[in-house]
Amino acid sequence: MFKLGQIITSTQLLRRYREILRLLEVEPQPLLITQRNGAHMVLVNAEIFEELTLARLHSDGIPAQASHFKGSLGL
């Protein structure tokens, strides 16, 4: 479940984009972006996405290794 502070509208995301990105750099967390048409989206940073993806692959019995994308991109 998402906490109240993790749920924002698409309008809030557009208006406060830079502020939200800075917050997510300091405190990585998923955000639920709600839209009027009902097609909600979840915004997560790449590290969280990779962790979730690897966990799912391993639970399905598919061997996979972390990409360590930060090190490979020189970031």
Rosetta constraint file for C-alpha pairs under 8 A:
AtomPair CA 2 CA 6 HARMONIC 5.88 0.50
AtomPair CA 2 CA 7 HARMONIC 6.83 0.50
AtomPair CA 2 CA 31 HARMONIC 7.65 0.50
AtomPair CA 2 CA 32 HARMONIC 7.24 0.50
AtomPair CA 3 CA 7 HARMONIC 6.99 0.50
AtomPair CA 6 CA 29 HARMONIC 7.89 0.50
AtomPair CA 6 CA 30 HARMONIC 6.91 0.50
AtomPair CA 6 CA 31 HARMONIC 4.79 0.50
AtomPair CA 6 CA 32 HARMONIC 6.10 0.50
AtomPair CA 7 CA 31 HARMONIC 5.88 0.50
AtomPair CA 7 CA 32 HARMONIC 4.74 0.50
AtomPair CA 7 CA 33 HARMONIC 6.12 0.50
AtomPair CA 7 CA 34 HARMONIC 7.27 0.50
AtomPair CA 8 CA 12 HARMONIC 6.19 0.50
AtomPair CA 8 CA 13 HARMONIC 6.85 0.50
AtomPair CA 8 CA 31 HARMONIC 7.31 0.50
AtomPair CA 8 CA 32 HARMONIC 6.30 0.50
AtomPair CA 8 CA 33 HARMONIC 5.20 0.50
AtomPair CA 8 CA 34 HARMONIC 6.24 0.50
AtomPair CA 9 CA 13 HARMONIC 6.39 0.50
AtomPair CA 9 CA 33 HARMONIC 5.29 0.50
AtomPair CA 9 CA 34 HARMONIC 4.73 0.50
AtomPair CA 9 CA 35 HARMONIC 6.14 0.50
AtomPair CA 10 CA 14 HARMONIC 6.34 0.50
AtomPair CA 10 CA 33 HARMONIC 5.72 0.50
AtomPair CA 10 CA 34 HARMONIC 6.01 0.50
AtomPair CA 10 CA 35 HARMONIC 5.85 0.50
AtomPair CA 11 CA 15 HARMONIC 6.19 0.50
AtomPair CA 12 CA 16 HARMONIC 5.84 0.50
AtomPair CA 12 CA 17 HARMONIC 7.83 0.50
AtomPair CA 13 CA 17 HARMONIC 5.24 0.50
AtomPair CA 13 CA 20 HARMONIC 7.38 0.50
AtomPair CA 13 CA 33 HARMONIC 7.65 0.50
AtomPair CA 16 CA 20 HARMONIC 6.05 0.50
AtomPair CA 17 CA 21 HARMONIC 6.18 0.50
AtomPair CA 18 CA 22 HARMONIC 6.24 0.50
AtomPair CA 19 CA 23 HARMONIC 6.30 0.50
AtomPair CA 20 CA 24 HARMONIC 6.18 0.50
AtomPair CA 21 CA 25 HARMONIC 6.22 0.50
AtomPair CA 22 CA 26 HARMONIC 6.55 0.50
AtomPair CA 23 CA 27 HARMONIC 5.95 0.50
AtomPair CA 23 CA 28 HARMONIC 7.65 0.50
AtomPair CA 24 CA 28 HARMONIC 4.58 0.50
AtomPair CA 24 CA 29 HARMONIC 6.45 0.50
AtomPair CA 24 CA 45 HARMONIC 7.75 0.50
AtomPair CA 28 CA 44 HARMONIC 7.71 0.50
AtomPair CA 28 CA 45 HARMONIC 6.87 0.50
AtomPair CA 28 CA 48 HARMONIC 7.92 0.50
AtomPair CA 29 CA 44 HARMONIC 6.45 0.50
AtomPair CA 29 CA 45 HARMONIC 7.58 0.50
AtomPair CA 29 CA 48 HARMONIC 7.88 0.50
AtomPair CA 30 CA 42 HARMONIC 6.53 0.50
AtomPair CA 30 CA 43 HARMONIC 5.61 0.50
AtomPair CA 30 CA 44 HARMONIC 4.60 0.50
AtomPair CA 30 CA 45 HARMONIC 7.51 0.50
AtomPair CA 31 CA 42 HARMONIC 5.52 0.50
AtomPair CA 31 CA 43 HARMONIC 5.05 0.50
AtomPair CA 31 CA 44 HARMONIC 6.53 0.50
AtomPair CA 32 CA 40 HARMONIC 7.04 0.50
AtomPair CA 32 CA 41 HARMONIC 5.90 0.50
AtomPair CA 32 CA 42 HARMONIC 4.59 0.50
AtomPair CA 32 CA 43 HARMONIC 6.43 0.50
AtomPair CA 33 CA 40 HARMONIC 5.70 0.50
AtomPair CA 33 CA 41 HARMONIC 5.10 0.50
AtomPair CA 33 CA 42 HARMONIC 5.94 0.50
AtomPair CA 33 CA 43 HARMONIC 7.17 0.50
AtomPair CA 34 CA 38 HARMONIC 7.09 0.50
AtomPair CA 34 CA 39 HARMONIC 7.21 0.50
AtomPair CA 34 CA 40 HARMONIC 4.72 0.50
AtomPair CA 34 CA 41 HARMONIC 6.65 0.50
AtomPair CA 35 CA 39 HARMONIC 6.06 0.50
AtomPair CA 35 CA 40 HARMONIC 5.76 0.50
AtomPair CA 44 CA 48 HARMONIC 6.27 0.50
AtomPair CA 44 CA 49 HARMONIC 6.32 0.50
AtomPair CA 45 CA 49 HARMONIC 6.33 0.50
AtomPair CA 46 CA 50 HARMONIC 5.98 0.50
AtomPair CA 47 CA 51 HARMONIC 6.25 0.50
AtomPair CA 48 CA 52 HARMONIC 6.23 0.50
AtomPair CA 49 CA 53 HARMONIC 6.06 0.50
AtomPair CA 50 CA 54 HARMONIC 5.99 0.50
AtomPair CA 50 CA 66 HARMONIC 7.29 0.50
AtomPair CA 51 CA 55 HARMONIC 6.11 0.50
AtomPair CA 52 CA 56 HARMONIC 6.23 0.50
AtomPair CA 53 CA 57 HARMONIC 6.18 0.50
AtomPair CA 54 CA 58 HARMONIC 6.06 0.50
AtomPair CA 54 CA 64 HARMONIC 6.68 0.50
AtomPair CA 54 CA 65 HARMONIC 7.44 0.50
AtomPair CA 54 CA 66 HARMONIC 7.20 0.50
AtomPair CA 55 CA 59 HARMONIC 6.13 0.50
AtomPair CA 56 CA 60 HARMONIC 6.24 0.50
AtomPair CA 57 CA 61 HARMONIC 6.33 0.50
AtomPair CA 57 CA 62 HARMONIC 5.10 0.50
AtomPair CA 57 CA 63 HARMONIC 6.96 0.50
AtomPair CA 57 CA 64 HARMONIC 6.99 0.50
AtomPair CA 58 CA 62 HARMONIC 5.35 0.50
AtomPair CA 58 CA 63 HARMONIC 6.18 0.50
AtomPair CA 58 CA 64 HARMONIC 7.19 0.50
AtomPair CA 68 CA 72 HARMONIC 6.52 0.50
AtomPair CA 69 CA 73 HARMONIC 6.06 0.50
AtomPair CA 70 CA 74 HARMONIC 6.21 0.50
AtomPair CA 70 CA 75 HARMONIC 5.23 0.50
AtomPair CA 71 CA 75 HARMONIC 6.32 0.50
